[in-house]
Amino acid sequence: MTQKRKDKINYYLDIAEIVLKRGTCLRRNYGAIIVNNDEIIATGYTGAPRGRENCIDLGYCVRQKLEVPRGTKYELCRSVHAEANAIISASRKDMIGADLFLVGIEKDSLNYVENANSCSMCKRMIINAGINRIVIRDNLENYRTIDVLEWIEHDDSLDSQIGY
C-alpha cells in the first residue's frame, strides 16, 4: 500500500508549525516561513528581541495583565512577531515574489488561532519585503491564501479598522 504524499502547501505549513514551538509568548505563538522558488529563505517565531527576557522567562505578559484585546496595542508587547522575525532574517532580493506561510496556536487551549492574520505593522513589512502571498493555517486540513496585492489595493489603515 502506498502512502499519499503531503501537498506542498501543508508541508510548508507543517514546518511553520514546528517553528512556532520556539515561541515564547504566553498568549499565542506564531511560526512563519518565507519560501521562494521552492526554497525556505527564512523562518521566524514570536519572541522578545535578542538579549531581552522573554515573557515565559518573566512569568507574565503585560498585555495579558492589562487585559488588552487581541489585535490592539501591540506597542505594549515584548515580542517581535513571527513574520517580522522571518523578514529581518532574509534579504529583500530573496523575498521578492515569495510566499509567507503562517501558523498560530493559542497557548492555553493549543488550538489554532481563529481567523489568524498579520497585524497592520506586519502587513506593511510584508508589502515592503516584496512578498506576494500569505498562506495561513486555519486547522490541520484547511488554510487561507491572501494575495498581498489585496492589502495594497484595500488599505485597511484608511478605515480605522483595528486588529485583524
C-alpha positions as CSV (number, residue, x, y, z in Angstrom):
1,M,0.0,0.0,0.0
2,T,1.4,3.4,-1.0
3,Q,1.2,6.4,1.3
4,K,-0.3,9.6,0.0
5,R,2.3,12.3,-0.4
6,K,1.6,15.5,1.5
7,D,0.9,18.5,-0.7
8,K,3.5,21.3,-0.8
9,I,1.3,23.9,1.0
10,N,0.6,21.7,4.0
11,Y,4.3,20.6,4.0
12,Y,5.4,24.3,4.4
13,L,2.6,24.9,6.9
14,D,3.8,21.9,9.0
15,I,7.3,23.4,9.0
16,A,5.9,26.8,10.1
17,E,4.1,24.9,12.9
18,I,7.3,23.3,14.1
19,V,9.0,26.8,14.1
20,L,6.2,28.2,16.3
21,K,7.2,25.8,19.1
22,R,10.2,28.0,19.7
23,G,7.9,30.9,20.5
24,T,8.0,32.5,23.9
25,C,4.6,34.3,24.2
26,L,2.2,33.4,27.0
27,R,-0.9,34.2,24.9
28,R,-0.3,32.7,21.4
29,N,2.6,31.7,19.4
30,Y,3.1,32.0,15.6
31,G,5.6,30.4,13.3
32,A,6.4,31.9,9.9
33,I,8.5,30.7,7.0
34,I,9.3,32.5,3.8
35,V,9.6,30.4,0.7
36,N,10.7,31.4,-2.8
37,N,11.2,29.1,-5.7
38,D,10.6,26.1,-3.5
39,E,13.4,27.1,-1.1
40,I,13.0,28.2,2.5
41,I,14.5,31.6,2.7
42,A,13.9,32.4,6.4
43,T,12.0,31.3,9.5
44,G,10.6,33.4,12.4
45,Y,8.7,32.9,15.6
46,T,7.2,35.1,18.3
47,G,9.7,36.2,20.9
48,A,11.4,39.1,22.7
49,P,14.2,40.9,20.9
50,R,17.6,39.2,21.2
51,G,19.1,39.8,24.6
52,R,15.9,40.7,26.3
53,E,14.0,38.4,28.6
54,N,11.0,36.6,27.1
55,C,7.6,36.6,28.7
56,I,7.9,32.8,29.5
57,D,11.1,33.7,31.5
58,L,9.5,36.7,33.2
59,G,6.4,34.6,34.1
60,Y,3.9,37.2,32.9
61,C,2.6,39.0,29.8
62,V,2.0,42.8,30.1
63,R,-0.9,42.6,27.6
64,Q,-2.5,39.7,29.5
65,K,-2.1,41.6,32.8
66,L,-3.8,44.7,31.3
67,E,-6.5,42.6,29.5
68,V,-5.6,44.1,26.2
69,P,-7.9,42.7,23.5
70,R,-6.4,40.7,20.7
71,G,-5.3,42.8,17.7
72,T,-4.8,46.0,19.6
73,K,-2.0,47.9,21.4
74,Y,0.9,45.9,20.1
75,E,3.3,48.5,21.4
76,L,2.8,47.0,24.8
77,C,4.0,43.6,23.7
78,R,7.6,42.5,24.4
79,S,7.6,40.2,21.4
80,V,8.7,40.6,17.8
81,H,6.1,38.9,15.6
82,A,7.0,35.8,13.6
83,E,6.5,37.5,10.3
84,A,8.8,40.3,11.3
85,N,11.5,37.9,12.6
86,A,11.4,36.0,9.3
87,I,11.6,39.2,7.3
88,I,14.5,40.5,9.4
89,S,16.4,37.3,8.7
90,A,16.1,37.4,5.0
91,S,17.5,39.5,2.1
92,R,14.9,41.6,0.3
93,K,16.1,40.3,-3.1
94,D,15.3,36.8,-1.9
95,M,11.9,37.7,-0.7
96,I,10.6,39.4,-3.9
97,G,7.8,37.2,-5.2
98,A,8.0,34.8,-2.2
99,D,5.2,33.2,-0.2
100,L,5.0,33.5,3.6
101,F,3.4,30.6,5.5
102,L,1.9,31.4,8.9
103,V,0.6,29.2,11.7
104,G,-0.7,30.4,15.1
105,I,-1.5,28.4,18.2
106,E,-3.3,29.6,21.3
107,K,-1.1,29.0,24.3
108,D,-3.8,27.9,26.7
109,S,-6.1,25.7,24.5
110,L,-3.4,24.6,22.0
111,N,-6.0,25.3,19.3
112,Y,-5.2,27.1,16.0
113,V,-5.7,30.8,16.3
114,E,-9.2,31.5,14.9
115,N,-9.1,33.9,11.9
116,A,-5.4,34.4,12.3
117,N,-3.9,37.2,10.2
118,S,-0.9,39.5,10.2
119,C,-1.2,42.7,12.3
120,S,-1.1,46.1,10.5
121,M,2.6,46.6,11.1
122,C,3.5,43.1,9.8
123,K,1.3,43.7,6.8
124,R,3.3,46.8,6.0
125,M,6.6,44.9,6.4
126,I,5.3,42.1,4.2
127,I,4.3,44.5,1.5
128,N,7.7,46.3,1.6
129,A,9.6,43.0,1.6
130,G,8.1,42.1,-1.8
131,I,6.3,39.0,-0.6
132,N,3.4,38.1,-3.0
133,R,1.2,35.7,-1.0
134,I,0.4,34.7,2.6
135,V,-0.9,31.2,3.4
136,I,-2.5,30.9,6.9
137,R,-3.4,27.6,8.5
138,D,-7.0,27.6,9.9
139,N,-6.8,23.9,11.1
140,L,-4.8,20.8,10.3
141,E,-6.6,20.4,6.9
142,N,-7.6,23.9,5.9
143,Y,-5.8,27.1,5.1
144,R,-6.5,30.5,3.5
145,T,-4.4,32.2,0.9
146,I,-4.1,36.0,0.8
147,D,-2.8,37.9,-2.2
148,V,-0.7,40.7,-0.8
149,L,-1.9,42.9,-3.6
150,E,-5.3,42.9,-1.8
151,W,-3.7,44.6,1.2
152,I,-2.3,47.2,-1.1
153,E,-5.5,47.8,-3.0
154,H,-7.8,47.7,0.0
155,D,-5.7,49.7,2.5
156,D,-7.3,48.9,5.9
157,S,-5.3,51.6,7.6
158,L,-7.6,54.2,5.9
159,D,-10.8,52.9,7.5
160,S,-9.6,52.9,11.1
161,Q,-10.0,49.1,11.3
162,I,-8.4,47.9,14.5
163,G,-6.9,44.4,14.8
164,Y,-7.4,41.6,12.4
